[in-house]
Amino acid sequence: MSDLIEYRLAEGVATLTLNNGKVNALSPALIEAFNAALDQAEADRAVVVITGQPGILSGGYDLKVMTADPQQAVDLVTAGSTLTRRLLSHPYPVVVVCTGHAIAKGAFLLLAADYRIGVEGTFHIGLNEVMIGMTMHHAGIELARDRLRRSAFHRAVICAEMFDPQGALSAGFLDEVVPPEALPDAVIKAAQRLKSLNPLAHRATKLKVRQALLETLDQAIAKDRDSFKVG
């Protein structure tokens, strides 16, 4: 599929493994590969499992792109938010496996999934935008508002609190946390359970449940693009 994303299909489950350097930074090229892999998974009518390497899911957007040129930064954030929206409305179940750290856009991948599995360890999961001097974008705020527990929303978004895996479970970034040795079996179990769902009912119910969020995200993505418009 791509050097940036390994695509593997087995027994109705498409595993997308991010492979963009040591932190799996989301670059324009990676997002393009991501969308191509989702196209293939949809054609294969497969449950999607998104994962990284041991110790890292993703460290967020590619900072080289974010700091190179204002327009490139706007385009990357727009593409990333559009990817998030696509994951939320993907017609087949989406599992994200947090193999370690998940920072900024990496954490937003968790918030865009139907089911999230994390691994125990000294890992950081959360939204560090405010910590590094970035004002949170509208699309990120709305996604976090919808998916995080109310008690954690302000801590995560306004105060840039980072969570360990158990804290991320309580906050709403994760649905399950397992020891490293139990992770492969947990992923198989979750994928098989989701594969047993009626796909038409899953898709229709997902779109009903998330209709308001998807409409809000469409507005937020447009607002972000206009707010940061260059020139």
C-alpha positions in Angstrom: 0.0 0.0 0.0 2.7 2.5 1.1 6.0 2.8 2.8 4.3 5.0 5.4 1.4 2.7 6.2 1.6 -1.1 6.0 -1.8 -2.6 5.0 -2.5 -6.2 5.9 -5.8 -7.9 5.3 -6.6 -11.2 7.1 -10.0 -12.8 7.8 -12.0 -9.6 7.3 -9.7 -7.4 9.4 -7.5 -4.7 7.8 -4.6 -3.7 9.9 -3.1 -0.3 9.1 0.3 0.1 10.8 1.7 3.6 10.8 5.4 3.7 9.8 6.6 7.3 9.5 9.8 7.5 11.5 10.3 7.1 15.2 7.2 9.2 16.2 4.9 8.4 13.3 4.4 12.1 12.6 1.3 12.9 10.6 2.5 14.6 7.4 0.7 15.3 4.2 2.1 12.2 2.7 1.1 10.0 5.6 -2.5 11.4 5.6 -2.7 10.7 1.8 -1.5 7.1 2.5 -4.0 6.9 5.4 -6.9 7.8 3.1 -5.8 5.4 0.4 -5.6 2.6 3.0 -9.1 3.5 4.3 -10.3 3.4 0.6 -8.9 -0.2 0.3 -10.4 -1.3 3.7 -13.8 0.0 2.6 -13.5 -1.9 -0.7 -12.5 -5.0 1.3 -15.5 -4.5 3.7 -13.1 -5.0 6.6 -13.0 -4.0 10.2 -10.1 -1.5 10.5 -7.4 -1.8 13.1 -5.0 1.2 13.3 -1.8 0.7 15.2 1.8 1.9 15.5 5.1 0.5 16.6 5.8 -0.7 20.2 6.1 2.4 22.4 4.4 4.9 20.0 1.1 5.4 18.2 1.9 8.9 17.0 3.5 12.0 18.3 1.2 14.3 16.4 1.5 16.5 13.3 4.9 16.8 11.5 6.4 19.8 13.1 8.7 20.5 10.1 5.5 21.1 8.1 3.7 23.0 10.8 6.6 25.5 11.2 7.8 25.7 7.6 5.0 27.9 6.2 1.7 29.2 7.6 -0.3 27.9 4.6 1.3 24.5 4.8 0.3 24.4 8.5 -3.3 25.3 7.7 -3.5 22.7 4.9 -2.1 20.0 7.2 -4.5 20.7 10.0 -7.4 20.8 7.6 -6.4 17.5 6.1 -6.0 16.0 9.6 -9.4 17.2 10.8 -11.0 15.9 7.6 -9.3 12.5 8.3 -10.7 12.5 11.8 -14.2 13.2 10.4 -13.7 10.3 8.0 -12.8 7.9 10.7 -15.8 8.9 12.8 -18.1 8.1 9.8 -16.2 5.1 8.3 -18.8 2.5 7.3 -17.0 -0.4 9.1 -15.8 -0.6 12.7 -12.6 1.2 13.5 -10.2 0.1 16.3 -7.2 2.2 17.3 -4.5 0.4 19.2 -2.4 2.7 21.4 0.9 0.9 21.5 2.6 3.6 23.6 2.6 7.4 23.4 -0.2 9.2 21.7 0.3 13.0 21.6 -1.8 15.7 20.0 -3.1 14.4 16.7 -2.1 10.9 17.9 -4.6 11.3 20.7 -7.2 12.7 18.3 -6.9 9.4 16.4 -8.0 7.7 19.6 -11.0 10.0 19.9 -12.0 9.2 16.3 -12.3 5.4 16.8 -15.1 3.2 17.7 -13.0 1.2 20.1 -9.6 2.0 21.7 -7.1 -0.4 23.3 -4.1 0.8 25.2 -1.1 -0.9 26.6 0.2 -0.5 30.1 3.5 1.4 30.5 5.1 4.8 31.3 3.4 6.4 28.3 1.9 9.8 27.8 -1.5 10.2 26.1 -3.2 13.6 25.6 -3.4 17.0 23.9 -0.3 19.1 24.5 -1.2 21.9 22.1 -1.5 24.6 24.8 1.7 23.4 26.5 3.7 24.0 23.3 2.1 27.4 22.5 -0.7 26.4 20.1 -4.2 27.6 20.5 -6.5 24.6 20.1 -8.4 24.5 16.8 -12.2 24.4 16.8 -12.4 20.9 15.3 -10.1 19.5 18.1 -12.2 21.2 20.8 -15.4 19.8 19.4 -14.1 16.3 19.1 -12.7 16.3 22.6 -15.9 17.8 24.0 -17.9 14.9 22.5 -15.6 12.0 23.3 -13.9 12.9 26.6 -15.6 12.5 29.9 -16.8 15.9 31.2 -14.5 15.8 34.2 -11.5 15.5 32.0 -12.4 17.7 29.1 -11.1 21.0 30.5 -8.0 19.4 32.0 -7.1 17.9 28.7 -7.9 20.8 26.4 -7.3 23.9 28.4 -4.7 22.7 30.8 -2.9 20.3 28.4 -2.8 17.5 31.0 -1.1 14.4 29.9 -2.4 11.0 31.1 -0.8 7.7 31.7 -2.8 4.7 30.2 -5.0 4.2 33.2 -5.7 7.9 33.4 -6.5 8.0 29.7 -8.9 5.2 30.3 -10.7 7.2 33.0 -10.6 10.4 30.8 -12.2 8.8 27.8 -9.2 8.4 25.4 -9.2 4.6 25.8 -11.8 1.9 26.4 -9.4 -0.9 27.6 -5.9 -1.1 28.9 -4.0 -4.4 28.9 -0.4 -5.6 29.7 2.0 -5.6 26.7 1.9 -9.4 26.5 -1.9 -9.4 26.3 -2.2 -6.8 23.6 -2.2 -9.1 20.5 -5.0 -11.2 21.9 -7.0 -8.2 23.0 -6.8 -6.7 19.5 -8.0 -10.0 18.0 -10.8 -10.4 20.4 -12.0 -6.8 19.8 -11.8 -7.1 16.0 -13.6 -10.4 16.0 -16.4 -9.1 18.2 -16.8 -6.0 15.9 -16.7 -8.2 12.8 -19.7 -10.1 14.1 -21.8 -6.9 14.0 -24.3 -6.4 11.2 -22.4 -4.0 9.0 -25.5 -2.1 7.7 -26.9 -1.7 11.1 -23.5 -0.6 12.5 -23.1 2.0 9.8 -26.6 3.4 10.1 -26.5 3.5 13.9 -23.1 5.2 13.9 -24.2 7.9 11.5 -27.4 8.5 13.6 -25.4 8.7 16.9 -22.8 11.0 15.4 -24.9 13.1 13.2 -24.7 16.2 15.4 -21.0 15.7 15.9 -20.3 15.3 12.2 -22.3 18.4 11.4 -20.4 20.3 14.1 -17.1 19.1 12.8 -17.9 20.3 9.3 -18.6 23.7 10.6 -15.5 23.7 12.8 -13.2 22.6 10.0 -14.5 25.5 7.8 -14.1 27.9 10.7 -10.5 26.7 11.3 -9.6 27.1 7.7 -11.1 30.6 7.6 -9.6 31.6 11.0 -6.0 30.7 9.9 -6.4 31.7 6.3 -3.1 33.1 5.0 -2.9 36.1 2.6 
